[in-house]
């Protein structure tokens, strides 16, 4: 599904959310949502790490520089390249047989209380994804392996990652130098719940994660090689220095989960 960049044309602007987003058509006629600005790089990397441990994600690619024919002036400042080109643009699309149905809630869904859902919560903390609003969660209808309909629950916006968690004033996105300085695991409570340093929307979700659940997702993550982790950030066009910093920090966070007592 890699986009054909020979001729990218503007269709319309998508005004929802923090980032500037354009609906575009590529040279092969496929439609994409092009996200511009600070969320494009972190989302590209975050999707690959979440997918790597088995969760449903969107299909996206980071384009270092692209010219979008007919695109209007962005509603906020974004990085430019090659004159009127746009730098570091995330292209997102879904396969033709995938349909969006509705949003799902973190606390009310078929997986509430399972290690799989709490593992996903831990992933959000590991990525410093502070924007856990439910409008970012979508139920997708797909055809299963046997041809029957299947519902898949996905976090479809992972742009508010790899910065600082916190409140409206302190949180950030796509600031690797701040991400690497933030804490992850603070300790373990007497009732075997893990105490995380995470602060953000739906903050109470992380309070219910047990040592067993945290070690479970940590063991899956530990099977990733350093090169695979680097590749996630390389796909997002981070610099060589940023890739090494981010990879080292993600590996350290994985080790914190694996080495929890109990």
Secondary structure, 3 states (H helix, E strand, C coil): CCCCCCCEEEEEEECCCCCEEEEEECCCCCEEEEEECCHHHHHHHHHHHHHHCCCCCCEEEEEEEECEECCCCCCCCCCEECCCEEEEEEEEECCCCCEEEEECCCCCCCCCCCHHHHHHHHHHHHCCCCCCCHHHEEEEEEECCCCCEEEEEEECCCCCCCCCCCCCCCCCCCCHHHHCCCCCEEEECCCCEEEECCCCCCHHHHHHCEHHHHHHHHHHHCCCCHHHHHHHHHCCCCCHHHHHHHHHHHHHHHHHHHCCCC
